[in-house]
Every structure is written in C-alpha cells, then in structure tokens.
Amino acid sequence: MGHRLADTSTPARLAAPDEGIGRDELALATRNHGLPLEAMR
C-alpha cells in the first residue's frame, strides 16, 4: 500500500468572492455532498 491521503486528496477551500461560482455549480456541489458513495457508482 504505502499511499498517503495527502497524495490523493487535497483539502477543501472556500471560493473567493470574485471566482464567480454560479447557482448551478453550487446546487450540484450541494447535491453531490449529500449523496452516499454507493449512489455515485
């Protein structure tokens, strides 16, 4: 094995106000956050 979490996953961050995150992107992120991993397969 020998894999570290830091090698495959980056920490979350907050979007800056000037990044222009749209309502559609926000809705998709919210939806994906609530899905169990089994449902995404």
C-alpha positions as CSV (number, residue, x, y, z in Angstrom):
1,M,0.0,0.0,0.0
2,G,2.1,2.9,1.2
3,H,-0.3,5.6,-0.1
4,R,-0.9,8.7,1.9
5,L,-4.2,10.6,1.9
6,A,-2.3,13.8,1.2
7,D,-1.1,12.3,-2.1
8,T,-4.6,11.6,-3.4
9,S,-6.9,14.2,-1.7
10,T,-6.4,17.9,-1.4
11,P,-8.1,19.8,1.5
12,A,-11.3,21.8,0.8
13,R,-11.1,25.5,0.5
14,L,-13.5,28.4,0.3
15,A,-14.1,30.1,-3.0
16,A,-13.1,33.7,-3.3
17,P,-15.9,36.3,-3.9
18,D,-14.5,37.0,-7.3
19,E,-14.5,33.4,-8.6
20,G,-18.0,33.6,-9.9
21,I,-19.5,30.4,-8.6
22,G,-22.9,30.1,-10.2
23,R,-26.1,28.9,-8.6
24,D,-26.0,25.8,-10.8
25,E,-22.5,24.9,-9.6
26,L,-23.5,25.5,-6.0
27,A,-26.6,23.3,-6.4
28,L,-24.5,20.5,-8.0
29,A,-21.9,20.6,-5.2
30,T,-24.7,20.6,-2.6
31,R,-26.4,17.6,-4.2
32,N,-23.1,15.7,-4.5
33,H,-22.2,16.4,-0.9
34,G,-25.4,14.6,0.3
35,L,-25.1,11.5,-2.0
36,P,-23.8,8.3,-0.5
37,L,-20.8,6.9,-2.4
38,E,-22.8,3.9,-3.4
39,A,-25.2,6.0,-5.3
40,M,-22.4,7.6,-7.3
41,R,-21.2,4.3,-8.7
